């Protein structure tokens, strides 16, 4: 019988792991008021590799809201799949959607550890709201000196200016 690594687990199994880690964080961090400390275990687990990061972002959005800001504030590597995020947020109100995006953008601004970010938007159709959020994200990343790698995969979009990103070591564009 061969051993299965955590990277081979399906999403259902990973979601169950996230559930248990979240429960443990809540039980162990009852007296802690700062979310970045309370949810440190799940944040560190989810940010350790791209596979877990992607599964974490697809995990139950309603239960994940308390963790999002702390996650994006502490992670050194983040992958944002805009289309997946948009699909997941179709069920929430416009005000909640705007607040969610603003929280994520603010977290990226205040993240002093962020070294790598991958921005993915592979929609076949154009949506002005999506592009606005993408541009808001780029503005948040400008002059972020800790950022070493920026990868953008956005076929329906063209970039005008990247002058503010001259400090990057790696810039990978698929636009």
Backbone bond lengths (Angstrom), bond angles and torsions (degrees), N, CA, C in turn:
res aa  C-N    CA-C-N  psi(-1)  N-CA   C-N-CA  omega(-1)  CA-C   N-CA-C  phi
1 X - - - 1.434 - - 1.529 109.05 -
2 X 1.304 115.97 126.69 1.457 119.38 -177.92 1.524 110.76 -86.32
3 X 1.306 115.09 154.08 1.455 120.84 179.13 1.524 109.69 -85.45
4 X 1.308 116.16 141.94 1.459 122.24 177.50 1.523 108.51 -102.46
5 X 1.316 115.94 127.69 1.458 118.96 178.02 1.521 109.17 -84.83
6 X 1.292 115.78 164.10 1.459 120.53 -179.11 1.527 111.30 -63.27
7 X 1.313 117.37 -27.55 1.461 121.17 -179.87 1.526 112.06 -73.08
8 X 1.322 117.16 -13.87 1.468 120.97 178.37 1.521 112.80 -95.17
9 X 1.317 117.30 -4.80 1.463 119.93 -178.94 1.517 110.94 -70.31
10 X 1.331 115.92 145.96 1.462 119.43 177.71 1.531 109.87 -77.25
11 X 1.319 115.81 171.39 1.465 120.43 -176.80 1.521 112.37 -60.38
12 X 1.330 117.48 -38.97 1.465 120.76 179.74 1.531 110.56 -56.74
13 X 1.314 116.90 -44.92 1.467 121.30 179.72 1.531 110.76 -65.67
14 X 1.336 115.78 -42.89 1.470 119.25 179.03 1.520 111.11 -64.10
15 X 1.323 117.64 -39.58 1.466 120.89 178.20 1.531 110.37 -62.29
16 X 1.333 116.77 -39.03 1.467 120.42 177.69 1.535 110.11 -64.46
17 X 1.313 116.57 -38.26 1.467 120.37 176.60 1.525 110.04 -65.21
18 X 1.337 116.98 -44.46 1.469 120.21 176.94 1.526 110.79 -59.48
19 X 1.326 117.00 -41.39 1.465 121.40 178.61 1.531 110.83 -57.59
20 X 1.333 115.19 -47.01 1.463 119.59 -177.88 1.528 112.20 -68.63
21 X 1.323 116.93 -40.10 1.469 119.76 178.53 1.529 109.75 -66.23
22 X 1.341 116.69 -41.43 1.467 120.04 178.48 1.526 110.29 -61.25
23 X 1.311 117.42 -44.77 1.455 121.49 178.75 1.524 110.70 -59.89
24 X 1.317 116.25 -44.60 1.459 120.87 178.55 1.536 111.01 -62.44
25 X 1.329 116.45 -41.48 1.473 120.45 178.69 1.526 110.62 -61.22
26 X 1.314 116.27 -42.00 1.471 120.32 -179.60 1.521 111.22 -67.41
27 X 1.325 116.72 -41.31 1.461 120.30 -179.17 1.533 111.82 -69.43
28 X 1.307 116.24 -42.17 1.462 120.44 -176.73 1.527 112.53 -79.42
29 X 1.324 117.40 -22.80 1.457 120.19 -174.54 1.509 114.85 -111.49
30 X 1.327 116.75 30.30 1.465 120.21 -177.06 1.524 113.30 -58.27
31 X 1.314 117.01 -39.19 1.458 120.33 -176.77 1.531 112.34 -83.93
32 X 1.315 117.66 -10.82 1.459 122.22 -177.01 1.520 109.45 -83.20
33 X 1.319 116.64 130.14 1.466 119.93 179.96 1.523 112.06 -95.55
34 X 1.303 118.67 -21.54 1.465 122.74 -177.84 1.528 109.60 -86.54
35 X 1.351 116.82 118.28 1.465 121.28 -177.64 1.520 112.85 -60.88
36 X 1.338 117.23 -33.75 1.467 119.33 -178.07 1.524 111.34 -65.41
37 X 1.333 117.53 -25.53 1.461 120.80 176.42 1.524 109.81 -87.44
38 X 1.325 116.93 -44.61 1.466 121.54 -178.71 1.526 111.21 -58.16
39 X 1.327 117.26 -42.76 1.464 121.30 -174.81 1.533 113.48 -102.69
40 X 1.314 117.18 21.93 1.469 120.79 -176.70 1.525 112.61 -57.88
41 X 1.328 117.70 -39.22 1.468 120.19 -178.03 1.529 111.99 -63.51
42 X 1.324 117.25 -47.58 1.464 119.70 -178.57 1.533 110.51 -70.19
43 X 1.311 116.76 -34.21 1.474 120.55 178.34 1.521 110.36 -65.43
44 X 1.313 116.62 -46.59 1.467 119.90 179.61 1.519 111.66 -64.91
45 X 1.314 116.90 -39.77 1.460 121.11 178.02 1.525 111.05 -63.76
46 X 1.325 116.80 -48.31 1.465 120.95 -176.02 1.523 112.58 -70.59
47 X 1.306 117.39 -25.58 1.469 118.83 -176.28 1.526 113.45 -96.06
48 X 1.331 117.40 4.39 1.467 118.71 -175.94 1.530 113.56 -75.94
49 X 1.335 118.65 -20.24 1.465 119.86 176.35 1.528 110.04 -158.64
50 X 1.311 115.68 162.65 1.469 121.97 -176.62 1.536 111.48 -60.38
51 X 1.323 117.64 -41.34 1.465 121.89 -178.36 1.532 111.38 -60.35
52 X 1.323 117.06 -47.81 1.460 120.62 179.68 1.521 111.43 -70.44
53 X 1.330 116.24 -34.27 1.467 120.86 177.41 1.521 110.04 -62.00
54 X 1.311 117.29 -45.95 1.468 122.18 -179.89 1.528 110.77 -63.97
55 X 1.317 116.96 -43.44 1.469 120.44 178.89 1.525 110.35 -64.64
56 X 1.320 116.76 -40.29 1.466 120.65 179.16 1.525 110.94 -61.26
57 X 1.329 116.64 -42.44 1.455 120.36 -178.58 1.529 112.07 -69.23
58 X 1.318 117.07 -23.94 1.464 120.71 177.80 1.531 111.89 -89.33
59 X 1.308 117.07 -10.49 1.464 122.96 -179.53 1.521 109.86 -63.05
60 X 1.265 119.54 165.32 1.460 126.58 -174.37 1.533 112.76 -47.19
61 X 1.337 116.25 108.15 1.462 121.53 -173.91 1.527 111.98 -64.13
62 X 1.304 119.16 -35.77 1.462 121.20 -178.73 1.524 112.12 -66.61
63 X 1.307 117.07 -36.49 1.464 120.91 179.35 1.513 111.51 -83.06
64 X 1.306 117.45 -18.30 1.451 122.01 -173.92 1.521 113.63 -89.00
65 X 1.296 119.89 -11.75 1.465 122.37 -172.27 1.528 113.82 -56.05
66 X 1.330 117.38 -40.72 1.463 119.78 179.80 1.523 112.11 -64.75
67 X 1.303 116.05 -26.89 1.460 121.03 -174.89 1.533 111.92 -88.87
68 X 1.347 117.59 -27.39 1.463 121.62 -173.11 1.526 114.30 -51.91
69 X 1.302 117.34 -53.41 1.462 119.96 -176.32 1.527 110.61 -60.10
70 X 1.323 116.38 -45.61 1.456 119.80 179.21 1.525 110.66 -63.22
71 X 1.328 116.84 -40.43 1.470 120.99 179.91 1.523 111.30 -60.50
72 X 1.329 115.98 -49.98 1.461 119.55 -177.92 1.520 112.75 -73.74
73 X 1.319 117.95 -17.63 1.460 121.17 178.01 1.521 111.16 -81.91
74 X 1.334 117.84 -28.52 1.457 121.03 -173.04 1.526 115.17 -106.06
75 X 1.308 119.25 -18.70 1.465 121.82 -173.87 1.523 111.60 -71.32
76 X 1.336 115.80 141.66 1.465 120.29 175.16 1.522 111.03 -88.40
77 X 1.320 116.86 -23.51 1.457 121.98 -179.11 1.524 109.28 -134.79
78 X 1.333 115.98 126.36 1.459 120.93 -176.55 1.525 109.40 -133.26
79 X 1.320 115.54 137.04 1.457 121.98 172.45 1.519 107.71 -117.16
80 X 1.321 116.38 123.90 1.453 120.64 179.56 1.522 108.21 -115.21
81 X 1.313 115.76 112.30 1.456 121.94 174.81 1.526 106.17 -97.71
82 X 1.316 115.89 99.44 1.460 121.29 -174.66 1.522 112.27 -58.87
83 X 1.322 118.23 -41.93 1.460 121.00 -177.35 1.522 111.01 -63.67
84 X 1.316 117.37 -43.26 1.459 121.00 177.43 1.520 110.32 -61.86
85 X 1.326 115.76 -42.52 1.465 120.41 179.26 1.527 110.81 -63.55
86 X 1.326 116.90 -44.00 1.471 120.55 178.92 1.521 111.04 -62.46
87 X 1.327 116.85 -44.67 1.465 120.91 179.61 1.523 111.43 -61.02
88 X 1.316 115.85 -39.34 1.453 121.07 -179.15 1.525 111.75 -69.68
89 X 1.332 116.77 -29.20 1.464 120.35 -175.88 1.525 113.56 -96.18
90 X 1.310 117.95 9.16 1.464 120.07 178.51 1.522 112.27 -62.48
91 X 1.314 116.94 -27.07 1.459 120.52 -175.66 1.525 113.60 -85.41
92 X 1.310 119.25 -7.31 1.464 119.45 -176.94 1.523 110.83 -101.65
93 X 1.312 116.37 163.44 1.467 121.52 -177.26 1.524 110.83 -69.37
94 X 1.323 116.21 160.81 1.461 121.50 179.58 1.528 111.02 -60.84
95 X 1.317 116.98 -39.56 1.468 120.65 179.68 1.533 111.02 -65.20
96 X 1.333 116.74 -42.51 1.465 120.34 177.84 1.526 111.30 -66.00
97 X 1.329 115.80 -38.12 1.462 120.70 178.37 1.529 110.63 -62.37
98 X 1.337 115.84 -46.46 1.470 120.52 179.49 1.529 110.72 -62.68
99 X 1.330 116.24 -43.35 1.462 120.74 179.20 1.529 110.92 -63.55
100 X 1.320 116.82 -39.09 1.457 121.58 178.96 1.519 110.82 -62.17
101 X 1.335 116.33 -48.75 1.466 119.92 179.45 1.525 111.58 -64.04
102 X 1.329 117.39 -41.04 1.457 120.25 -179.90 1.523 111.05 -64.50
103 X 1.323 116.59 -38.13 1.464 121.08 177.04 1.522 110.49 -61.37
104 X 1.334 116.33 -44.67 1.461 120.14 -179.33 1.525 111.59 -66.48
105 X 1.315 117.27 -40.66 1.465 120.50 179.38 1.525 110.14 -65.72
106 X 1.319 117.10 -45.18 1.465 120.55 178.81 1.525 111.55 -61.63
107 X 1.313 116.55 -38.04 1.459 120.30 178.46 1.523 110.89 -63.15
108 X 1.321 117.22 -38.97 1.474 120.25 178.05 1.521 110.93 -66.63
109 X 1.321 116.95 -36.76 1.464 120.88 179.07 1.523 109.73 -63.13
110 X 1.325 117.30 -41.52 1.461 121.74 -174.55 1.522 113.68 -89.64
111 X 1.307 118.04 -1.36 1.459 121.44 -179.57 1.526 109.07 -78.76
112 X 1.314 116.15 109.62 1.465 120.81 -179.16 1.528 111.70 -87.61
113 X 1.336 117.31 -3.64 1.462 121.62 -178.32 1.528 113.68 -105.35
114 X 1.323 117.47 -8.22 1.461 121.06 -173.81 1.523 111.14 -63.38
115 X 1.333 116.18 120.25 1.465 122.11 -179.55 1.524 112.40 -114.17
116 X 1.324 116.77 -27.94 1.463 120.56 -175.58 1.512 109.78 -141.88
117 X 1.336 116.01 135.73 1.453 120.08 176.10 1.522 108.95 -139.92
118 X 1.322 114.77 136.83 1.459 121.45 177.58 1.526 106.52 -117.88
119 X 1.317 116.15 123.11 1.460 122.45 179.15 1.518 107.94 -109.74
120 X 1.324 116.73 119.79 1.466 121.75 -175.74 1.524 109.20 -124.15
121 X 1.323 114.92 128.22 1.468 120.75 172.90 1.518 107.04 -147.18
122 X 1.317 116.14 100.99 1.458 121.48 -173.98 1.526 112.44 -112.63
123 X 1.308 116.62 34.83 1.458 121.18 178.67 1.526 110.13 -71.19
124 X 1.312 116.02 147.85 1.461 120.25 177.92 1.527 111.58 -88.40
125 X 1.324 116.87 -12.26 1.454 120.47 -179.97 1.529 110.29 -117.07
126 X 1.301 115.52 157.02 1.454 121.90 -178.15 1.530 109.27 -93.02
127 X 1.305 116.83 137.13 1.463 122.06 174.55 1.520 107.93 -139.09
128 X 1.314 116.95 118.87 1.458 121.87 -176.94 1.518 113.31 -58.45
129 X 1.340 116.85 -38.25 1.462 120.26 179.25 1.527 111.30 -61.86
130 X 1.309 117.07 -39.40 1.461 121.33 179.60 1.526 110.87 -64.74
131 X 1.317 116.20 -42.92 1.462 120.45 179.75 1.529 110.16 -66.25
132 X 1.327 117.68 -37.49 1.465 120.95 177.00 1.526 111.00 -59.76
133 X 1.322 116.52 -43.21 1.464 120.94 179.63 1.527 109.85 -66.65
134 X 1.327 117.09 -40.78 1.455 120.68 177.79 1.534 110.76 -61.30
135 X 1.321 116.65 -45.52 1.463 120.02 179.52 1.521 111.55 -66.12
136 X 1.321 117.69 -35.82 1.459 121.67 175.71 1.536 109.39 -62.28
137 X 1.316 116.24 -39.11 1.464 121.02 177.96 1.523 110.66 -65.57
138 X 1.336 117.64 -44.81 1.463 120.69 178.05 1.520 111.69 -61.25
139 X 1.334 117.17 -41.29 1.473 120.40 178.01 1.531 110.48 -61.45
140 X 1.321 116.46 -36.86 1.463 120.26 179.47 1.528 111.85 -67.56
141 X 1.322 116.54 -26.55 1.463 120.82 -177.52 1.529 113.60 -90.37
142 X 1.315 117.63 -13.64 1.468 120.59 -179.13 1.519 109.97 -58.07
143 X 1.313 114.86 139.41 1.465 122.19 177.31 1.527 113.12 56.87
144 X 1.318 116.89 26.18 1.464 121.76 175.58 1.517 107.02 -86.30
145 X 1.305 116.59 93.59 1.468 122.60 -170.31 1.522 114.50 -66.11
146 X 1.313 119.20 -20.27 1.462 120.32 177.87 1.525 111.46 -77.18
147 X 1.320 117.17 -18.91 1.463 121.95 -177.53 1.527 110.08 -71.70
148 X 1.327 116.35 124.40 1.465 121.81 -179.16 1.529 111.77 -107.28
149 X 1.346 115.96 -31.13 1.466 119.80 -176.74 1.519 109.83 -132.75
150 X 1.325 114.88 131.02 1.459 122.21 174.39 1.514 107.53 -126.26
151 X 1.315 115.65 121.81 1.467 121.52 178.61 1.519 107.73 -120.67
152 X 1.327 116.47 125.91 1.456 121.19 -179.08 1.522 108.83 -124.25
153 X 1.326 115.34 123.34 1.464 121.88 176.74 1.523 106.76 -121.31
154 X 1.320 115.80 96.23 1.473 120.64 -176.91 1.519 109.24 -146.84
155 X 1.288 115.87 87.23 1.471 120.87 -178.66 1.528 114.04 -58.32
156 X 1.343 120.23 -41.00 1.472 118.28 -175.20 1.532 113.17 -82.13
157 X 1.318 118.40 15.60 1.456 120.28 -172.51 1.522 109.75 -132.89
158 X 1.307 116.45 146.13 1.468 120.74 172.99 1.516 108.18 -120.93
159 X 1.313 115.62 142.06 1.457 120.86 -178.67 1.519 110.09 -93.77
160 X 1.316 115.21 135.83 1.459 119.74 178.63 1.518 111.54 -91.64
161 X 1.311 116.88 -52.06 1.464 120.81 -173.82 1.516 110.93 -129.62
162 X 1.301 114.13 133.21 1.451 120.26 172.50 1.528 110.34 -130.21
163 X 1.318 116.70 19.94 1.453 120.95 -177.84 1.524 112.19 -61.29
164 X 1.317 117.07 -32.83 1.460 120.85 -178.52 1.523 113.22 -72.94
165 X 1.323 117.12 -3.66 1.461 121.27 -177.76 1.534 111.66 -110.88
166 X 1.296 117.72 25.93 1.465 122.62 -178.15 1.519 114.37 -65.30
167 X 1.287 119.44 -16.62 1.459 124.63 -178.69 1.530 113.22 -82.71
168 X 1.342 117.77 -10.04 1.459 121.27 -177.04 1.517 111.94 -65.29
169 X 1.319 116.26 146.38 1.457 121.77 173.32 1.525 109.97 -87.44
170 X 1.343 116.58 -35.06 1.466 121.81 -179.12 1.526 109.01 -133.02
171 X 1.310 115.53 126.50 1.456 122.09 174.43 1.519 107.08 -127.63
172 X 1.318 116.66 114.81 1.457 122.16 -176.39 1.532 107.04 -117.53
173 X 1.336 117.60 113.64 1.452 122.64 -176.66 1.509 111.56 -115.35
174 X 1.306 115.26 133.37 1.453 122.61 171.84 1.522 105.43 -134.98
175 X 1.333 115.17 75.93 1.470 121.24 -174.73 1.507 110.40 -123.01
